[in-house]
Amino acid sequence: MTENEFINEIDARFPHWDKVNAHGLIRLGASISPNAAYMVLYELCTPPIKPKVRPYISQKYIEFWSEHFDHPLNSIVVPIAHRIVRHKPVSRLKVLKALNLISAHNGLYNAMNIVLCAADDTDESIESLSKQIVSNWKSA
């Protein structure tokens, strides 16, 4: 399965209610690519409204994800994912710092999307930086 096929397969369809299948997809994403792995993390911290997923379930999946995927960005992205699940704010400075770190890892769109979920969507500097990162990745 390619990265794009995997991402399309789980986009807004992650089986939060099926632990065995969820764990399998976490492992599969990690085996495909870092961007696929971060797509799984994105799905974990942005669960569907219906059926409702309790935050502690998402937290447990994020912990499992962290145990099965090792990447230098995890130290900044995983805490942000936990904060999203708990509906806790992330400071503008922390979002900008995370985006700058992510920018060095070409093509990790889903790591960036996680961070952007935590951002104040009215902050033009964050939007501007994210657009610049994407532009730089595309021209690399």
N, C-alpha and C positions, 0 to 999 in steps of 0.2 A: 504494500500500500504506500502511495506517495504521501508527502506532507500535505499537499492540497486536498487529496482524497480524504485523508484522516480529518483534517480541519473541517471540511464540508460535512463529513459524517457526524461529527459531534456538535457542531455549531447549533446552539440552542436546543440540543437533544441529549445532553449528558444525562445518564441514568442515575441521578442522585439517590433514588429509592432502591437501587439494586447494587448492594455492596460488592458482590462478586464481579459483576460486569464493570462497575466503576473502577475497582482495583485493576482489572485487566486493561482497561483503557488508559489508566494512569501509567502502567508499565509499557503499554504499546506506544503511547505518545513519546515517552522518554527514549524508546528504542528507535524512533523514526528520525527525530531532529529536535534541537533545542526549541525551535519555534513551535513545533507540534506539542512538546511538553508544556510550554507556556500557554498554549491554547487550552490545555486541560486545566491548568491553574486558573486561567481566566474564567472558564466555565464553573470552577469550584467557588470562586469568590463572587460570581454574579449568577446565582441560581435562579430558576424560573419562579414566577409569582405563583403559578399553579402547575402542579401541586406544590404547596408551600414546603420549603426545605428549612428545617430548623438550623440556626447558626451553629450549634454544637456539632451537627452532622458535617457541615461544610468545614468546620475547624478540624475535625478528625480526618477528613479526606485531604485537607491541606497538609496535615502532619504526615500522612501516608505518602503523599506526593513528594514532600521534602526528603523522606527517607529513600525514595526510589529515583530521584533525579538530582544530580550534583552539578552545579554550574556556579561560576563566580558571581553572577547577579542575584543568586538566591538570597544572599545576606541582606539585600535591600528590597527585593521584590516580594519575598514571602511575608515579611512583617507588614508591608502595605496591603497585601491580600488579606491578612488576618484583620487589619483595621477596617477594610471594606466590609467584610462579613459582619463585624461587630458594629457597623455604622458609626465608626469613630473618624473624626477628621484627620487629614494628613496636611501638614503645613505646606504652604506654597514653596518654601525653601527646600523642604524634603522632596517634593515632587520634581522641582527643577534639578536638584542634585541627582535624583534617580534617573531622570531623562538623560542627563549628561553622561552618566555611567553607561546607560543602555546604548547610547549613540556609538560607542566603540565596538559594539557587537552587531555587525551588519545583518539586517534582516530579521531581528527579533521583534517583529511587529506586535506579537501577543504579549511579550514582556512590557512593551511600551503601552499597550492598551490597558493592561492591569493598572499601571501607574496613572494613566489618564482617567480611569474610573474614579480614582481618589482625588482628582484635581477639581478645583473650582472652575467650572466650565465657562465662567465669564472672564477668566484671567487671560488676557490677550498674549502675555509673554509666554505662557505655557503652550498655548495653541501655536504661536509663532515658532517656538523651539521644536515642537513635535513635527511641524511641517518642514522645517529645515532638516531635521534628522532624516525624515523619509526622502527628501530630495537628495541628500548626501548619499543615502543607501542606494537609491536608484541610479545615481551617476557613478557609483563605485565599480 
